[in-house]
Amino acid sequence: MTFDATGPEIQGDANNKTTMDIIVFSKDRACQLDALLRSIDVYFNVPHRLHILYTTTSLEYERGYDVLRRWNPEDSFIDDVSQFGQAT
């Protein structure tokens, strides 16, 4: 991996592609998550898969993540409460 002014770049050929898995944690901050996802798309020059583990405390916050899920169908959105049960 090399770094330059445009960000990290993984060296490899067409037969040896490396993909980075990125996990993002978010709670009740869909707007900030949207800004992060847009920045990653623009500035992150590494093949990657995004996994967003999120939780919400109200229906209004849940709606924000629903919008992001529709805008970013290639990313994995995981609602931690529905997947792992209520936190104690």
C-alpha positions, -999 to +999 in steps of 0.1 A: +000+000+000+013+034-009+002+068+003+002+101-017-016+134-017-048+117-030-049+091-003-041+054+001-038+033-030-035-005-031-010-019-057-021-049-076-032-062-110-066-071-123-063-107-110-051-097-075-076-072-063-077-064-026-109-052-010-110-034+024-140-040+047-149-008+066-172-009+097-189+023+107-208+027+139-236+053+141-263+062+166-290+088+158-267+106+133-279+098+098-269+133+084-234+129+097-232+094+083-244+107+049-215+132+049-190+104+058-203+081+031-201+109+005-165+117+016-155+081+014-169+079-022-149+110-032-116+106-014-111+069-006-093+053-036-092+018-023-117-009-033-139-013-003-172-026+012-190-006+038-208-022+068-228+003+088-239-008+123-264+017+135-290+022+162-318+047+168-337+059+197-368+071+179-388+065+147-377+099+133-340+088+135-349+055+119-364+073+089-331+090+083-313+057+081-341+043+058-333+072+034-296+064+035-302+027+029-322+036-003-294+060-014-266+035-008-279+001-017-244-013-022-236-008+015-246-031+043-268-014+069-273-035+101-297-023+127-280-035+159-312-038+179-331-059+153-300-081+146-287-085+182-315-077+205-321-049+229-290-036+246-289-039+284 
